[in-house]
Amino acid sequence: SRNTAIGYNAMRYANSDASDLAKNNVAYGYQALMGSSTAANNVGGSNVAIGANTLLDCTSGNSNVAVGHNAGTNVTTGTRNVFVGFSAGDSITTGNNNTIIGAGTAERLRIDSSGNVGIGTSSPDHVLEVKSASFDNGIKIATSAVQDAVGNVHGRLVFEGRNAAGTVYETAKIQSVCEDSHGTRRAGLAFVTSGSTPGALSEKLRISHNGSVGIGVTDP
C-alpha cells in the first residue's frame, strides 16, 4: 500500500492487514493517521501527518498535510487541507482546500477554500477579516525607516482600481504624515485622492496633529 508509519499506533487501522485501500500516506508520531477501527473505512491516500494525533480520524480524506500536535485531528473526509501548528484545524471534519495555522492552544489564521483570509476567526466572509476578543486591539501600520522630516509618510493605507484596459491605478490613500522635524512625533492624517488624470493623486484633506482640519491645504 506504499504507506510509511513511524510511532506508536501510527496508521494503526489504516495500515491494517484487513484493508489495503489506504495508499501513499506518511505518518510520523503517536496515533498519527490512526484511522477508523473499521479497517475497510480507511481509504484515504497521499496524506502527510507529522506529530501526535495528527489526522487522527482521517479515513477517506486525501492529500492533506498536518504538522503539529493535534493538527487536523478530527478530519475524516476533508481533502487538500494544510494544517500547521498545535491544534490547527481541529474544528474541521470534512472541509476542503483550507490552510490553517495554529499557535499556543488555538487556531490563529485561516485561508479558506474561497481564498478569504481570517485572523482570529475561523469563518472569514471577506477577502481579509481580522477579529479580536479585546476591545482595544487592532491593526498597526508602521515603518522601521527613520521618517523625521516634515512631509515624510509614516505608514499608509492604499486603494487601487483597474480600468477596462486592465491598467491598475492607485485611486486613494490614507496616510500618516510627519509634521515636525524635531523628533516630537507630531503627525497628521492625510486623505489623498485622484483627480481627472488616472493615477495622479493629491492630498485633499488633512487632520493635523493639533486637531485642526484643512481642506485643500496641508498645514491647517
PERASUL-V40232 format. One record per residue. SS is DSSP state (h for helix, s for strand, l for the rest). Layout:
SS / SS
This chain:
l / l / l / s / s / s / l / l / l / l / l / l / l / l / l / l / l / l / l / l / l / l / s / l / l / s / s / s / l / l / l / l / l / l / l / l / l / l / h / h / h / l / l / l / s / l / l / s / s / s / l / l / l / l / l / l / l / l / l / l / l / s / l / l / s / s / s / l / l / l / l / l / l / l / l / l / l / l / s / l / l / s / s / s / l / l / l / l / l / l / l / l / l / l / l / s / l / l / s / s / s / s / s / l / l / s / s / s / s / s / s / l / l / l / l / l / s / s / s / l / l / l / l / l / l / l / l / s / s / s / l / l / l / l / l / l / l / l / l / l / l / l / l / l / l / l / l / l / l / l / l / l / s / s / s / s / s / s / s / s / s / s / l / l / l / l / l / s / s / s / s / s / s / s / s / s / s / s / l / l / l / l / l / l / l / l / s / s / s / s / s / s / s / s / l / l / l / l / l / l / s / s / s / s / s / s / s / l / l / l / l / l / s / s / s / l / l / l / l / l
